[in-house]
Amino acid sequence: MTASQPADVIVVEHVVKSFGAVRALDDVSLTIHENEFFALLGPSGCGKTTLLRCLGGFEQVTSGRLLLDGRDLVGTRPYERPVNMMFQSYALFPHMRVWDNVAYGLRAERLPEAVIRERVEGVLDKVGLGALADRRPHQLSGGQRQRVALARAVVKRPRVLLLDEPLAALDRKLRGEMQIELKRLQHEVGITFIVVTHDQEEALTMADRVAVLNHGKVLQVGTPIELYDRPVNHFVAAFIGKTNFLRGVVAAGGIGVTPHGTIASAPSDLAVGTDAYLAIRPESASLLAPGDEPAAGHVTLPAVVEAVALVGSQVHTYLRLAGADAAFVVTASTRHGLQSVGDDTRVTWPIGEARILAT
């Protein structure tokens, strides 16, 4: 390990978790670094919460190893692990003040009152609740209750903090604000955060790295930019952001799509003859005005305008394009050259912007 490489805190090695005949986790392996904000992302039932509960000790793995700082946690009780978990419900004690809710875990450890006071006051200041220390949970907003639960988890100074859909109970506006707040707090306290979410925007906003799961398997681990720009397959590309897909067969220099023939694209590792998709992000494509010539190094295909939607400063144009499984979307930041429903048009994109992905 060099000075630029963070230490590995969590190492998950070939973990399997079965519930009867159902494999919730199927040979999962990944590594989580020191002071990293790491997200487990995927649809409902993909195994992300099961993995979090295994890390917390609330579920025992069927096979495999869970290493924390090199120590295998398998078989270790939850309270014996230097890990804390924050649940969706927050589980605050309604009869206790904010201050006492946060101090509860420290008092259970029988720490000196002076130590408890210093830690509680310090963490309440960090989450901006110092002035609300004497209030009860019912006197707080949803965002404030979320901060109390976070403060209670952080005050024990766990090696790793596990967060299960921590923002699910908040409205959309507050959820967006708390995403930034969680990231700021994680940076300040210097604790490794592992968050479970099904919201890709949430994961990409908060996390340093993201693991995308489906059907109990880890499909890809990477930074938000890596996942967006270089998805490994159709599922990841569809789950991370919006993507247009053309179904075809890998050919020399590109992909064969009926009725367009071979469409050139970025190089692919897939063998010629393999069923695959051509993936193009909406912002990578544009529309050609009548009489315009396509630029060199671009693919250009005929299409028909099906709908036009103005969303803030962006224009989303929905096209009917042969070979596409659904409407082909082009996103532009200008209304110049806006086209009408029913217009024949041409859609174009740079060859290097399209990727051939496994099905």
Buried (B, 14 or more C-beta within 10 A) or exposed (E): EEEEEEEBBBBBBEBBBBEEEEBBBBBBEBBBBBBBBBBBBBEEBBBBBBBBBBBBBEBEBBEBBBBBBEEEBBEBEBEEBBBBBBBBEBEBEEEBBBBBBBBBBBEEEEBEEEEBBEBBBBBBEBBBBBEBBEBBBEEBEBBBBBBBBBBBBBBBBBBBBBBBBBBBBBEEEBBBEBBEBBBEBBEEBEBBBBBBBBBBEBBBBBBBBBBBBBBBBBBBBBBBEBBBBBBBBBBBBBBBBEBBBBBBBBBEEBBBBEEBEBBBBBEBEBEEEBEBBBBBBBBBBBBBEEEEEBEEEBBBBEBBBBEBEEEEEBBBBBBBBBBBEEBBBBBBEEEEBBBEEEBEBBBBBBBEBBBBBBE
